[in-house]
Amino acid sequence: MPSFNRSTLFSLFLHYPYDFCLFLLGERQNLETENVTVVEGEVATISCRVKNNDDSVIQLLNPNRQTIYFRDFRPLKDSRFQLVNFSSSELRVSLTNVSIHDEGRYFCQLYTDPPQEAYTTITVLIPPNNLVIDVQKDTYIEGDEVEMNCTAMASKPAAVIRWYKGNQELEGSKTEVEPMDNKMFRVRSQISVTVLREDDEVPFVCLVDHPAVKDLETRQYIDVQYKPVVMVSLVYPQGLTREGEPLELSCRAVGKPRPDKVTWVRVDDELPQHVIIDDEKLYISSLNKTDNGTYRCEASNSVGSSSAEYTLYVYVSVKHR
């Protein structure tokens, strides 16, 4: 504030009382900044802003209190720091290729009486790498319990791991968080799942939630083998099975591995001699009452065997006199 003698001050008060009060109070210079969060390898921008500056000097210091910029001059021999903007109201500096070693508290200083200081904290985020799912083997039999482990290496902060089967989120995982050097963490998540045939070739997904990365995931496909599922259907006729008409039955067997053998039998009796078997098809050219019975289709693979049945009843036409 400029110096005035008493008579001058008194004269100002008499003629301009309102302006005189504003003059005495003045508008204080305020130094402002804010914290910065940045992903490793990217650019951090530090801004030291001054409200109502009277041309006081602004400077920026690193966590070791070494001067990075004094006004628009850079004493520090680190070319990663570059001047973005310099004016009476702001000193803005960028830091390229940020590393974990750049993390810490930086100081904005304003040479006033008394001096002002504000600090900003640079927080460096490190995304996880080498996201891997480990399983004991690739092929399982339906009903087996599969244990899967997903590991997210070297992240800051610690990653959060979630599990999905297809689009369905899975519950019940166990997570271990292990501190590493340089404030980083290794995260390991384990989940156990009883696999069904519906899980064959369905992706099990390890998904990472982390502020430094989006949509980071890895997938594991499980080969689930299961015994055949057998279905018998009547191809012909579409209505009642009448005496003298033909019959066609079809057997469909689905399994993994593919069923290696499909067999037709008649329960509690032998197949009629006039039955024709053609792989999964059973034919009778002309039905008669002796064909009544239960016909079973059996299928097997290396996992197991299954069967399905069709009960045949031949309707006899009534002759009218």
Disulfide bonds with the S-S distance in Angstrom:
Cys48-Cys108 1.95
Cys150-Cys206 1.89
Cys251-Cys297 1.85
